[in-house]
Amino acid sequence: MVAVPRLVSGLIGDAIWSSEAFAGTSVAVMPGSAWIDLVTGDEVVSEDGRIELERAFTRLPYAVLKRVR
């Protein structure tokens, strides 16, 4: 799955990247699934059937996720 927000420059302006703008935003996935970000190597686990985008976008304003469980 690839998650990419639109209009990112309007969210941060001249500031350093922060995923705070995505707090409370999520993508529905299978409950209990685990994903690895192929770009950063970070693991994202969905306990309740959602991937929190604030967590997925912690380092970069996009995520390339592969389901591993």
Distance bins in CASP14 RR format, pairs under 12 A and 6 or more apart:
PFRMAT RR
TARGET T0000
AUTHOR 0000-0000-0000
RMODE 2
METHOD distances of the structure
MODEL  1
1 27 1 0 0 1 0 0 0 0 0 0 0
1 28 0 0 0 0 0 1 0 0 0 0 0
1 29 1 0 0 1 0 0 0 0 0 0 0
1 30 0 0 0 0 0 1 0 0 0 0 0
1 33 0 0 0 0 0 1 0 0 0 0 0
1 35 1 0 0 1 0 0 0 0 0 0 0
1 36 0 0 0 0 0 1 0 0 0 0 0
1 37 0 0 0 0 0 1 0 0 0 0 0
1 38 0 0 0 0 0 1 0 0 0 0 0
1 44 0 0 0 0 0 1 0 0 0 0 0
1 46 0 0 0 0 0 1 0 0 0 0 0
1 51 0 0 0 0 1 0 0 0 0 0 0
1 53 0 0 0 0 0 1 0 0 0 0 0
1 56 0 0 0 0 1 0 0 0 0 0 0
1 62 0 0 0 0 0 1 0 0 0 0 0
1 63 1 0 0 1 0 0 0 0 0 0 0
1 64 1 0 0 1 0 0 0 0 0 0 0
1 65 1 0 1 0 0 0 0 0 0 0 0
1 66 1 0 0 1 0 0 0 0 0 0 0
1 67 1 0 0 1 0 0 0 0 0 0 0
2 27 0 0 0 0 0 1 0 0 0 0 0
2 35 0 0 0 0 0 1 0 0 0 0 0
2 37 0 0 0 0 0 1 0 0 0 0 0
2 38 0 0 0 0 1 0 0 0 0 0 0
2 39 0 0 0 0 0 1 0 0 0 0 0
2 56 0 0 0 0 0 1 0 0 0 0 0
2 60 0 0 0 0 0 1 0 0 0 0 0
2 62 1 0 0 1 0 0 0 0 0 0 0
2 63 1 0 0 1 0 0 0 0 0 0 0
2 64 1 0 1 0 0 0 0 0 0 0 0
2 65 1 0 0 1 0 0 0 0 0 0 0
2 66 0 0 0 0 0 1 0 0 0 0 0
3 19 0 0 0 0 0 1 0 0 0 0 0
3 22 0 0 0 0 1 0 0 0 0 0 0
3 25 0 0 0 0 0 1 0 0 0 0 0
3 26 0 0 0 0 0 1 0 0 0 0 0
3 27 1 0 0 1 0 0 0 0 0 0 0
3 28 0 0 0 0 0 1 0 0 0 0 0
3 29 0 0 0 0 0 1 0 0 0 0 0
3 35 0 0 0 0 0 1 0 0 0 0 0
3 37 0 0 0 0 1 0 0 0 0 0 0
3 38 0 0 0 0 0 1 0 0 0 0 0
3 39 0 0 0 0 0 1 0 0 0 0 0
3 44 0 0 0 0 1 0 0 0 0 0 0
3 51 1 0 0 1 0 0 0 0 0 0 0
3 52 0 0 0 0 0 1 0 0 0 0 0
3 53 1 0 0 1 0 0 0 0 0 0 0
3 54 0 0 0 0 0 1 0 0 0 0 0
3 55 0 0 0 0 0 1 0 0 0 0 0
3 56 1 0 1 0 0 0 0 0 0 0 0
3 57 1 0 0 1 0 0 0 0 0 0 0
3 60 0 0 0 0 0 1 0 0 0 0 0
3 61 0 0 0 0 1 0 0 0 0 0 0
3 62 1 0 0 1 0 0 0 0 0 0 0
3 63 1 0 1 0 0 0 0 0 0 0 0
3 64 0 0 0 0 1 0 0 0 0 0 0
3 65 1 0 0 1 0 0 0 0 0 0 0
4 22 0 0 0 0 0 1 0 0 0 0 0
4 27 0 0 0 0 0 1 0 0 0 0 0
4 39 0 0 0 0 0 1 0 0 0 0 0
4 53 0 0 0 0 0 1 0 0 0 0 0
4 56 0 0 0 0 0 1 0 0 0 0 0
4 57 0 0 0 0 1 0 0 0 0 0 0
4 60 0 0 0 0 1 0 0 0 0 0 0
4 61 1 0 0 1 0 0 0 0 0 0 0
4 62 1 0 1 0 0 0 0 0 0 0 0
4 63 0 0 0 0 1 0 0 0 0 0 0
4 64 0 0 0 0 1 0 0 0 0 0 0
4 65 0 0 0 0 0 1 0 0 0 0 0
5 11 1 0 0 1 0 0 0 0 0 0 0
5 12 0 0 0 0 0 1 0 0 0 0 0
5 17 0 0 0 0 0 1 0 0 0 0 0
5 19 0 0 0 0 1 0 0 0 0 0 0
5 21 0 0 0 0 1 0 0 0 0 0 0
5 22 1 0 0 1 0 0 0 0 0 0 0
5 25 0 0 0 0 1 0 0 0 0 0 0
5 27 0 0 0 0 0 1 0 0 0 0 0
5 53 1 0 0 1 0 0 0 0 0 0 0
5 54 0 0 0 0 0 1 0 0 0 0 0
5 56 0 0 0 0 0 1 0 0 0 0 0
5 57 1 0 0 1 0 0 0 0 0 0 0
5 60 0 0 0 0 0 1 0 0 0 0 0
5 61 1 0 0 1 0 0 0 0 0 0 0
5 62 1 0 0 1 0 0 0 0 0 0 0
5 63 0 0 0 0 1 0 0 0 0 0 0
6 21 0 0 0 0 0 1 0 0 0 0 0
6 22 0 0 0 0 0 1 0 0 0 0 0
6 61 0 0 0 0 0 1 0 0 0 0 0
6 62 0 0 0 0 0 1 0 0 0 0 0
7 13 0 0 0 0 0 1 0 0 0 0 0
7 21 0 0 0 0 0 1 0 0 0 0 0
7 61 0 0 0 0 0 1 0 0 0 0 0
8 15 0 0 0 0 0 1 0 0 0 0 0
8 17 0 0 0 0 1 0 0 0 0 0 0
8 18 0 0 0 0 0 1 0 0 0 0 0
8 19 0 0 0 0 0 1 0 0 0 0 0
8 21 0 0 0 0 1 0 0 0 0 0 0
8 22 0 0 0 0 0 1 0 0 0 0 0
8 57 0 0 0 0 1 0 0 0 0 0 0
8 60 0 0 0 0 0 1 0 0 0 0 0
8 61 1 0 1 0 0 0 0 0 0 0 0
8 62 0 0 0 0 1 0 0 0 0 0 0
9 15 0 0 0 0 0 1 0 0 0 0 0
9 17 0 0 0 0 0 1 0 0 0 0 0
9 21 0 0 0 0 0 1 0 0 0 0 0
9 61 0 0 0 0 1 0 0 0 0 0 0
10 21 0 0 0 0 1 0 0 0 0 0 0
10 61 0 0 0 0 0 1 0 0 0 0 0
11 17 0 0 0 0 1 0 0 0 0 0 0
11 18 0 0 0 0 1 0 0 0 0 0 0
11 19 0 0 0 0 1 0 0 0 0 0 0
11 20 0 0 0 0 1 0 0 0 0 0 0
11 21 1 0 1 0 0 0 0 0 0 0 0
11 22 0 0 0 0 1 0 0 0 0 0 0
11 23 0 0 0 0 0 1 0 0 0 0 0
11 25 0 0 0 0 0 1 0 0 0 0 0
11 57 0 0 0 0 0 1 0 0 0 0 0
11 61 0 0 0 0 1 0 0 0 0 0 0
12 18 1 0 0 1 0 0 0 0 0 0 0
12 19 0 0 0 0 0 1 0 0 0 0 0
12 20 0 0 0 0 1 0 0 0 0 0 0
12 21 1 0 0 1 0 0 0 0 0 0 0
12 22 0 0 0 0 0 1 0 0 0 0 0
12 57 0 0 0 0 0 1 0 0 0 0 0
12 61 0 0 0 0 1 0 0 0 0 0 0
13 21 0 0 0 0 0 1 0 0 0 0 0
13 61 0 0 0 0 0 1 0 0 0 0 0
15 21 0 0 0 0 0 1 0 0 0 0 0
16 59 0 0 0 0 0 1 0 0 0 0 0
16 61 0 0 0 0 0 1 0 0 0 0 0
17 57 0 0 0 0 1 0 0 0 0 0 0
17 58 0 0 0 0 1 0 0 0 0 0 0
17 59 1 0 0 1 0 0 0 0 0 0 0
17 60 1 0 0 1 0 0 0 0 0 0 0
17 61 1 0 0 1 0 0 0 0 0 0 0
17 62 0 0 0 0 0 1 0 0 0 0 0
18 54 0 0 0 0 1 0 0 0 0 0 0
18 57 0 0 0 0 1 0 0 0 0 0 0
18 58 0 0 0 0 1 0 0 0 0 0 0
18 59 0 0 0 0 0 1 0 0 0 0 0
18 60 0 0 0 0 0 1 0 0 0 0 0
18 61 0 0 0 0 1 0 0 0 0 0 0
19 25 0 0 0 0 1 0 0 0 0 0 0
19 42 0 0 0 0 0 1 0 0 0 0 0
19 52 0 0 0 0 1 0 0 0 0 0 0
19 53 1 0 0 1 0 0 0 0 0 0 0
19 54 1 0 1 0 0 0 0 0 0 0 0
19 55 1 0 0 1 0 0 0 0 0 0 0
19 56 1 0 0 1 0 0 0 0 0 0 0
19 57 1 0 1 0 0 0 0 0 0 0 0
19 58 1 0 1 0 0 0 0 0 0 0 0
19 59 0 0 0 0 1 0 0 0 0 0 0
19 60 0 0 0 0 1 0 0 0 0 0 0
19 61 1 0 0 1 0 0 0 0 0 0 0
19 62 0 0 0 0 0 1 0 0 0 0 0
19 63 0 0 0 0 0 1 0 0 0 0 0
20 53 0 0 0 0 0 1 0 0 0 0 0
20 54 1 0 0 1 0 0 0 0 0 0 0
20 55 0 0 0 0 0 1 0 0 0 0 0
20 57 0 0 0 0 1 0 0 0 0 0 0
20 58 0 0 0 0 0 1 0 0 0 0 0
20 61 0 0 0 0 0 1 0 0 0 0 0
21 53 0 0 0 0 1 0 0 0 0 0 0
21 54 0 0 0 0 1 0 0 0 0 0 0
21 57 0 0 0 0 1 0 0 0 0 0 0
21 61 0 0 0 0 1 0 0 0 0 0 0
22 51 0 0 0 0 0 1 0 0 0 0 0
22 52 1 0 0 1 0 0 0 0 0 0 0
22 53 1 0 1 0 0 0 0 0 0 0 0
22 54 1 0 1 0 0 0 0 0 0 0 0
22 55 0 0 0 0 1 0 0 0 0 0 0
22 56 0 0 0 0 1 0 0 0 0 0 0
22 57 1 0 1 0 0 0 0 0 0 0 0
22 58 0 0 0 0 1 0 0 0 0 0 0
22 60 0 0 0 0 0 1 0 0 0 0 0
22 61 0 0 0 0 1 0 0 0 0 0 0
22 62 0 0 0 0 0 1 0 0 0 0 0
22 63 0 0 0 0 0 1 0 0 0 0 0
23 52 0 0 0 0 1 0 0 0 0 0 0
23 53 0 0 0 0 1 0 0 0 0 0 0
23 54 1 0 1 0 0 0 0 0 0 0 0
23 55 0 0 0 0 1 0 0 0 0 0 0
23 56 0 0 0 0 0 1 0 0 0 0 0
23 57 0 0 0 0 0 1 0 0 0 0 0
23 58 0 0 0 0 0 1 0 0 0 0 0
24 50 0 0 0 0 1 0 0 0 0 0 0
24 51 0 0 0 0 0 1 0 0 0 0 0
24 52 1 0 0 1 0 0 0 0 0 0 0
24 53 1 0 0 1 0 0 0 0 0 0 0
24 54 1 0 0 1 0 0 0 0 0 0 0
24 55 0 0 0 0 0 1 0 0 0 0 0
24 56 0 0 0 0 0 1 0 0 0 0 0
24 57 0 0 0 0 0 1 0 0 0 0 0
25 50 0 0 0 0 1 0 0 0 0 0 0
25 51 0 0 0 0 1 0 0 0 0 0 0
25 52 1 0 0 1 0 0 0 0 0 0 0
25 53 1 0 1 0 0 0 0 0 0 0 0
25 54 1 0 0 1 0 0 0 0 0 0 0
25 55 0 0 0 0 0 1 0 0 0 0 0
25 56 0 0 0 0 1 0 0 0 0 0 0
25 57 0 0 0 0 1 0 0 0 0 0 0
26 44 0 0 0 0 0 1 0 0 0 0 0
26 46 0 0 0 0 1 0 0 0 0 0 0
26 47 0 0 0 0 0 1 0 0 0 0 0
26 48 0 0 0 0 1 0 0 0 0 0 0
26 49 0 0 0 0 1 0 0 0 0 0 0
26 50 1 1 0 0 0 0 0 0 0 0 0
26 51 1 0 0 1 0 0 0 0 0 0 0
26 52 1 0 1 0 0 0 0 0 0 0 0
26 53 1 0 0 1 0 0 0 0 0 0 0
26 54 0 0 0 0 1 0 0 0 0 0 0
26 55 0 0 0 0 1 0 0 0 0 0 0
26 56 0 0 0 0 1 0 0 0 0 0 0
26 57 0 0 0 0 0 1 0 0 0 0 0
27 33 0 0 0 0 0 1 0 0 0 0 0
27 35 0 0 0 0 0 1 0 0 0 0 0
27 44 0 0 0 0 0 1 0 0 0 0 0
27 46 0 0 0 0 1 0 0 0 0 0 0
27 49 0 0 0 0 1 0 0 0 0 0 0
27 50 1 0 0 1 0 0 0 0 0 0 0
27 51 1 0 1 0 0 0 0 0 0 0 0
27 52 0 0 0 0 1 0 0 0 0 0 0
27 53 1 0 0 1 0 0 0 0 0 0 0
27 54 0 0 0 0 0 1 0 0 0 0 0
27 55 0 0 0 0 0 1 0 0 0 0 0
27 56 1 0 0 1 0 0 0 0 0 0 0
27 57 0 0 0 0 0 1 0 0 0 0 0
27 63 0 0 0 0 1 0 0 0 0 0 0
27 65 0 0 0 0 1 0 0 0 0 0 0
28 46 0 0 0 0 1 0 0 0 0 0 0
28 48 0 0 0 0 1 0 0 0 0 0 0
28 49 1 0 0 1 0 0 0 0 0 0 0
28 50 1 0 1 0 0 0 0 0 0 0 0
28 51 0 0 0 0 1 0 0 0 0 0 0
28 52 0 0 0 0 0 1 0 0 0 0 0
28 53 0 0 0 0 0 1 0 0 0 0 0
29 35 1 0 0 1 0 0 0 0 0 0 0
29 44 0 0 0 0 1 0 0 0 0 0 0
29 45 0 0 0 0 0 1 0 0 0 0 0
29 46 1 0 1 0 0 0 0 0 0 0 0
29 47 0 0 0 0 0 1 0 0 0 0 0
29 48 0 0 0 0 1 0 0 0 0 0 0
29 49 1 0 1 0 0 0 0 0 0 0 0
29 50 1 0 0 1 0 0 0 0 0 0 0
29 51 1 0 1 0 0 0 0 0 0 0 0
29 52 0 0 0 0 0 1 0 0 0 0 0
29 53 0 0 0 0 0 1 0 0 0 0 0
29 56 0 0 0 0 0 1 0 0 0 0 0
29 63 0 0 0 0 0 1 0 0 0 0 0
29 65 0 0 0 0 1 0 0 0 0 0 0
29 67 1 0 0 1 0 0 0 0 0 0 0
29 69 0 0 0 0 0 1 0 0 0 0 0
30 45 0 0 0 0 0 1 0 0 0 0 0
30 46 1 0 0 1 0 0 0 0 0 0 0
30 47 0 0 0 0 0 1 0 0 0 0 0
30 48 0 0 0 0 0 1 0 0 0 0 0
30 49 1 0 0 1 0 0 0 0 0 0 0
30 50 0 0 0 0 0 1 0 0 0 0 0
30 51 0 0 0 0 0 1 0 0 0 0 0
30 67 1 0 0 1 0 0 0 0 0 0 0
30 69 0 0 0 0 1 0 0 0 0 0 0
31 45 0 0 0 0 0 1 0 0 0 0 0
31 46 1 0 0 1 0 0 0 0 0 0 0
31 47 1 0 0 1 0 0 0 0 0 0 0
31 48 1 0 0 1 0 0 0 0 0 0 0
31 49 1 0 1 0 0 0 0 0 0 0 0
31 50 0 0 0 0 1 0 0 0 0 0 0
31 51 0 0 0 0 0 1 0 0 0 0 0
31 69 0 0 0 0 0 1 0 0 0 0 0
32 44 0 0 0 0 0 1 0 0 0 0 0
32 45 1 0 0 1 0 0 0 0 0 0 0
32 46 1 0 1 0 0 0 0 0 0 0 0
32 47 1 0 0 1 0 0 0 0 0 0 0
32 48 0 0 0 0 1 0 0 0 0 0 0
32 49 1 0 0 1 0 0 0 0 0 0 0
32 50 0 0 0 0 0 1 0 0 0 0 0
32 51 0 0 0 0 0 1 0 0 0 0 0
32 67 0 0 0 0 0 1 0 0 0 0 0
32 68 0 0 0 0 0 1 0 0 0 0 0
32 69 1 0 0 1 0 0 0 0 0 0 0
33 43 0 0 0 0 0 1 0 0 0 0 0
33 44 0 0 0 0 1 0 0 0 0 0 0
33 45 1 0 0 1 0 0 0 0 0 0 0
33 46 1 0 1 0 0 0 0 0 0 0 0
33 47 0 0 0 0 1 0 0 0 0 0 0
33 48 0 0 0 0 0 1 0 0 0 0 0
33 49 1 0 0 1 0 0 0 0 0 0 0
33 50 0 0 0 0 0 1 0 0 0 0 0
33 51 0 0 0 0 1 0 0 0 0 0 0
33 65 0 0 0 0 1 0 0 0 0 0 0
33 66 0 0 0 0 0 1 0 0 0 0 0
33 67 1 0 1 0 0 0 0 0 0 0 0
33 68 0 0 0 0 1 0 0 0 0 0 0
33 69 1 0 0 1 0 0 0 0 0 0 0
34 42 0 0 0 0 0 1 0 0 0 0 0
34 43 1 0 0 1 0 0 0 0 0 0 0
34 44 1 0 0 1 0 0 0 0 0 0 0
34 45 1 0 1 0 0 0 0 0 0 0 0
34 46 1 0 0 1 0 0 0 0 0 0 0
34 47 0 0 0 0 1 0 0 0 0 0 0
34 49 0 0 0 0 0 1 0 0 0 0 0
34 51 0 0 0 0 0 1 0 0 0 0 0
34 65 0 0 0 0 1 0 0 0 0 0 0
34 66 0 0 0 0 1 0 0 0 0 0 0
34 67 1 0 0 1 0 0 0 0 0 0 0
34 68 1 0 1 0 0 0 0 0 0 0 0
34 69 1 1 0 0 0 0 0 0 0 0 0
35 41 0 0 0 0 0 1 0 0 0 0 0
35 42 0 0 0 0 1 0 0 0 0 0 0
35 43 1 0 0 1 0 0 0 0 0 0 0
35 44 1 0 1 0 0 0 0 0 0 0 0
35 45 1 0 0 1 0 0 0 0 0 0 0
35 46 1 0 0 1 0 0 0 0 0 0 0
35 49 0 0 0 0 0 1 0 0 0 0 0
35 50 0 0 0 0 0 1 0 0 0 0 0
35 51 1 0 0 1 0 0 0 0 0 0 0
35 52 0 0 0 0 0 1 0 0 0 0 0
35 55 0 0 0 0 0 1 0 0 0 0 0
35 56 0 0 0 0 1 0 0 0 0 0 0
35 63 0 0 0 0 1 0 0 0 0 0 0
35 64 0 0 0 0 1 0 0 0 0 0 0
35 65 1 0 1 0 0 0 0 0 0 0 0
35 66 1 0 0 1 0 0 0 0 0 0 0
35 67 1 0 1 0 0 0 0 0 0 0 0
35 68 1 0 0 1 0 0 0 0 0 0 0
35 69 0 0 0 0 1 0 0 0 0 0 0
36 42 1 0 0 1 0 0 0 0 0 0 0
36 43 1 0 1 0 0 0 0 0 0 0 0
36 44 1 0 0 1 0 0 0 0 0 0 0
36 45 0 0 0 0 0 1 0 0 0 0 0
36 51 0 0 0 0 0 1 0 0 0 0 0
36 56 0 0 0 0 0 1 0 0 0 0 0
36 63 0 0 0 0 0 1 0 0 0 0 0
36 64 0 0 0 0 1 0 0 0 0 0 0
36 65 1 0 0 1 0 0 0 0 0 0 0
36 66 1 0 1 0 0 0 0 0 0 0 0
36 67 0 0 0 0 1 0 0 0 0 0 0
36 68 1 0 1 0 0 0 0 0 0 0 0
36 69 0 0 0 0 1 0 0 0 0 0 0
37 43 1 0 0 1 0 0 0 0 0 0 0
37 44 1 0 0 1 0 0 0 0 0 0 0
37 45 0 0 0 0 0 1 0 0 0 0 0
37 51 0 0 0 0 0 1 0 0 0 0 0
37 55 0 0 0 0 0 1 0 0 0 0 0
37 56 1 0 0 1 0 0 0 0 0 0 0
37 57 0 0 0 0 1 0 0 0 0 0 0
37 58 0 0 0 0 1 0 0 0 0 0 0
37 59 0 0 0 0 1 0 0 0 0 0 0
37 60 0 0 0 0 1 0 0 0 0 0 0
37 62 0 0 0 0 1 0 0 0 0 0 0
37 63 1 0 1 0 0 0 0 0 0 0 0
37 64 1 0 0 1 0 0 0 0 0 0 0
37 65 1 0 1 0 0 0 0 0 0 0 0
37 66 0 0 0 0 1 0 0 0 0 0 0
37 67 0 0 0 0 0 1 0 0 0 0 0
37 68 0 0 0 0 0 1 0 0 0 0 0
38 44 0 0 0 0 0 1 0 0 0 0 0
38 60 0 0 0 0 0 1 0 0 0 0 0
38 62 0 0 0 0 0 1 0 0 0 0 0
38 63 0 0 0 0 1 0 0 0 0 0 0
38 64 1 0 1 0 0 0 0 0 0 0 0
38 65 1 0 0 1 0 0 0 0 0 0 0
38 66 1 0 1 0 0 0 0 0 0 0 0
38 67 0 0 0 0 0 1 0 0 0 0 0
38 68 0 0 0 0 0 1 0 0 0 0 0
39 56 0 0 0 0 0 1 0 0 0 0 0
39 57 0 0 0 0 0 1 0 0 0 0 0
39 58 0 0 0 0 0 1 0 0 0 0 0
39 59 0 0 0 0 1 0 0 0 0 0 0
39 60 1 0 0 1 0 0 0 0 0 0 0
39 61 0 0 0 0 0 1 0 0 0 0 0
39 62 1 0 0 1 0 0 0 0 0 0 0
39 63 1 0 0 1 0 0 0 0 0 0 0
39 64 1 0 1 0 0 0 0 0 0 0 0
39 65 0 0 0 0 1 0 0 0 0 0 0
39 66 0 0 0 0 0 1 0 0 0 0 0
40 55 0 0 0 0 0 1 0 0 0 0 0
40 56 0 0 0 0 1 0 0 0 0 0 0
40 57 0 0 0 0 0 1 0 0 0 0 0
40 58 0 0 0 0 1 0 0 0 0 0 0
40 59 1 0 1 0 0 0 0 0 0 0 0
40 60 1 0 0 1 0 0 0 0 0 0 0
40 61 0 0 0 0 0 1 0 0 0 0 0
40 62 0 0 0 0 0 1 0 0 0 0 0
40 63 1 0 0 1 0 0 0 0 0 0 0
40 64 0 0 0 0 1 0 0 0 0 0 0
40 65 0 0 0 0 0 1 0 0 0 0 0
41 56 0 0 0 0 0 1 0 0 0 0 0
41 58 0 0 0 0 0 1 0 0 0 0 0
41 59 0 0 0 0 1 0 0 0 0 0 0
41 60 0 0 0 0 0 1 0 0 0 0 0
41 63 0 0 0 0 0 1 0 0 0 0 0
41 64 0 0 0 0 1 0 0 0 0 0 0
41 65 0 0 0 0 0 1 0 0 0 0 0
41 66 0 0 0 0 1 0 0 0 0 0 0
41 68 0 0 0 0 0 1 0 0 0 0 0
42 51 0 0 0 0 0 1 0 0 0 0 0
42 55 0 0 0 0 1 0 0 0 0 0 0
42 56 0 0 0 0 1 0 0 0 0 0 0
42 57 0 0 0 0 0 1 0 0 0 0 0
42 58 1 0 0 1 0 0 0 0 0 0 0
42 59 1 0 0 1 0 0 0 0 0 0 0
42 60 0 0 0 0 1 0 0 0 0 0 0
42 63 0 0 0 0 1 0 0 0 0 0 0
42 64 0 0 0 0 0 1 0 0 0 0 0
42 65 0 0 0 0 1 0 0 0 0 0 0
42 66 0 0 0 0 0 1 0 0 0 0 0
42 68 0 0 0 0 0 1 0 0 0 0 0
43 51 0 0 0 0 0 1 0 0 0 0 0
43 55 0 0 0 0 0 1 0 0 0 0 0
43 56 0 0 0 0 0 1 0 0 0 0 0
43 58 0 0 0 0 0 1 0 0 0 0 0
43 63 0 0 0 0 0 1 0 0 0 0 0
43 65 0 0 0 0 1 0 0 0 0 0 0
43 66 0 0 0 0 0 1 0 0 0 0 0
43 67 0 0 0 0 0 1 0 0 0 0 0
43 68 1 0 0 1 0 0 0 0 0 0 0
43 69 0 0 0 0 1 0 0 0 0 0 0
44 50 0 0 0 0 0 1 0 0 0 0 0
44 51 1 0 1 0 0 0 0 0 0 0 0
44 52 0 0 0 0 1 0 0 0 0 0 0
44 53 0 0 0 0 1 0 0 0 0 0 0
44 54 0 0 0 0 0 1 0 0 0 0 0
44 55 1 0 0 1 0 0 0 0 0 0 0
44 56 1 0 1 0 0 0 0 0 0 0 0
44 57 0 0 0 0 0 1 0 0 0 0 0
44 58 0 0 0 0 1 0 0 0 0 0 0
44 59 0 0 0 0 0 1 0 0 0 0 0
44 63 1 0 0 1 0 0 0 0 0 0 0
44 64 0 0 0 0 0 1 0 0 0 0 0
44 65 1 0 0 1 0 0 0 0 0 0 0
44 66 0 0 0 0 0 1 0 0 0 0 0
44 67 0 0 0 0 1 0 0 0 0 0 0
44 68 0 0 0 0 1 0 0 0 0 0 0
44 69 0 0 0 0 0 1 0 0 0 0 0
45 51 0 0 0 0 1 0 0 0 0 0 0
45 52 0 0 0 0 0 1 0 0 0 0 0
45 55 0 0 0 0 1 0 0 0 0 0 0
45 56 0 0 0 0 0 1 0 0 0 0 0
45 65 0 0 0 0 0 1 0 0 0 0 0
45 67 0 0 0 0 0 1 0 0 0 0 0
45 68 0 0 0 0 1 0 0 0 0 0 0
45 69 0 0 0 0 1 0 0 0 0 0 0
46 52 0 0 0 0 1 0 0 0 0 0 0
46 55 0 0 0 0 0 1 0 0 0 0 0
46 56 0 0 0 0 0 1 0 0 0 0 0
46 65 0 0 0 0 0 1 0 0 0 0 0
46 67 0 0 0 0 1 0 0 0 0 0 0
46 68 0 0 0 0 0 1 0 0 0 0 0
46 69 0 0 0 0 1 0 0 0 0 0 0
47 55 0 0 0 0 0 1 0 0 0 0 0
50 56 0 0 0 0 0 1 0 0 0 0 0
51 57 0 0 0 0 0 1 0 0 0 0 0
51 58 0 0 0 0 0 1 0 0 0 0 0
51 63 0 0 0 0 1 0 0 0 0 0 0
51 65 1 0 0 1 0 0 0 0 0 0 0
51 67 0 0 0 0 0 1 0 0 0 0 0
52 58 0 0 0 0 1 0 0 0 0 0 0
52 63 0 0 0 0 0 1 0 0 0 0 0
53 60 0 0 0 0 0 1 0 0 0 0 0
53 61 0 0 0 0 0 1 0 0 0 0 0
53 62 0 0 0 0 0 1 0 0 0 0 0
53 63 0 0 0 0 1 0 0 0 0 0 0
53 65 0 0 0 0 0 1 0 0 0 0 0
54 61 0 0 0 0 0 1 0 0 0 0 0
54 63 0 0 0 0 0 1 0 0 0 0 0
55 63 0 0 0 0 1 0 0 0 0 0 0
55 65 0 0 0 0 0 1 0 0 0 0 0
56 62 0 0 0 0 1 0 0 0 0 0 0
56 63 1 0 1 0 0 0 0 0 0 0 0
56 64 0 0 0 0 0 1 0 0 0 0 0
56 65 1 0 0 1 0 0 0 0 0 0 0
57 63 1 0 0 1 0 0 0 0 0 0 0
57 64 0 0 0 0 0 1 0 0 0 0 0
57 65 0 0 0 0 0 1 0 0 0 0 0
END
